[in-house]
Structure formats: C-alpha cells, structure tokens
Amino acid sequence: MEERRGFGPRRGGFRGSSRFPPKPVETGKEYEVDIQETSRRGEGIARIQGLVTFIPNTKPGDHVKIRIIRISRRFAEAEVVEKGETETEEEPSEE
C-alpha cells in the first residue's frame, strides 16, 4: 500500500487550474497596441486584455502593429510589424 503524506489531495498537475486562465492572444496573430511603459530591459510594454506584452525597439506613446512570437504563463513577447504615429507626432493640417 502506498503511503501518502498529508499534503492534501492529489491533483492531475496544473491542467484545469484557474491559476493561469486562457491567454487573450495567440502566437502568430497580429494586434494593434499602444506602448504604455518601458521594462527594466528597455523593451516597450503593452497590455492586451490585461496580459503584459513585451515589444523590443518601442517606447511609451508608440502606436504599433505587433505579431506575437512567444507566450508564457504570465506574459507574451512580440515583434513590431508596422510602426504607426506616436502620440507626440502630429501631421500638418492642410487647409
């Protein structure tokens, strides 16, 4: 007979656990985001439905189109597909 230590019921790993809910992004998909802040490593940070996404070569205020390249438990990593206007840039108006 197998002896069980009193650490609670056995569970089948993390499957079905609500600890890490399904991610709001998919690898290879493209999204348009606004960069909100900079990480310690100098990458731009955007949030897609609450999921922190790291995007290199961006800075706060950038509006970019990104492609998700990696998803981990708590964050995603992406690459820039297309740079848009930054919030500080303004196009001259034609009157």
Secondary structure as UniProt FT lines:
FT   TURN            13..16
FT   TURN            27..28
FT   STRAND          30..34
FT   STRAND          37..38
FT   TURN            40..41
FT   STRAND          44..48
FT   TURN            49..50
FT   STRAND          51..55
FT   TURN            56..57
FT   TURN            60..61
FT   STRAND          62..71
FT   STRAND          75..86
FT   TURN            87..88
//
